[in-house]
C-alpha cells in the first residue's frame, strides 16, 4: 500500500529526452548554449562599457544629490555666506588701509558720473516735454482748422439752394470735422495732463539735481581737505617714526647692534689674550736666548783662555821679556781682548 508501482502501460512509454525528437532537442540546446556563449562574448565589451557608464552615472547622480543637499541646506548656505562676507570684509579693510583717499576719490567720481547721467536724463525729459508741447500746439491748430471747416459747412447749409446730395455731403463734412476736432481736443486734454505732470516732475528733479550737485561739491571739498590733512599727517608721522626708531630702536637692529658689540668685545678680548700669551712666550724665549747667549759667551771665554794657556809655553821670548821689561804680556792680552770684542 505504501509503494508506488508503475503500471505496465507507463513502463512501456519513453520520456521526451529518450525519443528521437529529444535527441534533436539536446543538440539544439547545446547549439543554442554555444550560440548564447558566443553572443555573450561578443557583447561583453558593450556590457562592460554599459556597466562602467552606469557606475559613472550613479556617481554623478550621487555627487549631484550631495551638491543639491549642500546648496539647499540652510546652515551650510548661512555658513558659506558668513565666510564670504568675512573674507570680503577683510579684503576691503586691507584695501581701505592701503589707499583710503583713492577710495574716496573713486566714490566722488562715481557720484559725478551719476550726476552726469542725471543731467542727460533731465535733458531727455525736457525734450519729451517740448515734444508734447509741440504736439499739443499742432493738435490745437488742427482742431481749430477742423472746427473752422465744420462752421464753413454749416454756413453753406444755412445759405440754402443746395441739392440733397450737396446737403448730405456738407453735413457729412461738418460731422467729420467736428468729430476730428473733438478727438484732437480730448487727446490734447490727456497730453496736457501728462505734460503738466512731467513739468512738475522736471521742476522737482531740477531741485534734486541742485541738491545732488551741492552734495557732490561738499563731499569733494571734504575729500580734498582729508587728502591735505593726510599728506601733512603722513609727513609728521614719518618724522615721528624716525624719532621713535631713534629712541626705541628697531628690535632686530637692536639685537644686531648688541650682538655686534658682544662680538667686538669677544674679538678684542681674544686678540688681547693672544697678544698676552705671545708676550709671555716671547719673554720666555728672550730669557732663554739671553741665557744661551751668556752660556755661549762663557764657553767661548773658557775656550779662548784654554787656547791662551796652550800658546804661553811656546813663547819663551815673551816670558823673558816679561821678566826684564814687563811689556810683551799686556800687548798679547790686548790682542785677545780685541778678538773677544
Buried (B, 14 or more C-beta within 10 A) or exposed (E): EEEEEEEEEEEEEEEEEEEEEEEEBEEEEEEEEEEEEEEEEEEEEEEEEEEEEEEEEEEEEEEEEEEEEEEEEEEEEEEEEEEEEEEEEEEEEEEEEEEEBEBBBEEBEEBBEEBEEBEEEBEEBBEBBEEBBEBBEEBBEBBEBBBEBBEBBBEBBEEEEBEEEEEEBBBEBBEBBBEBBEEBBEBBEEBBEBBEEBBEEBEEBEEEBEEBBEEBEEBBEEBBEBBEEEEEEEEEEEEEEEEEEEEEEEEEEEEEEEEEEEEEEEEEEEEEEEEEEEEEEEEEEEEEEEEEEEEEEEEEEEEBEEEEEEEEEEBEEBEEBBEEEEEBBEEBEEEBEEEEE
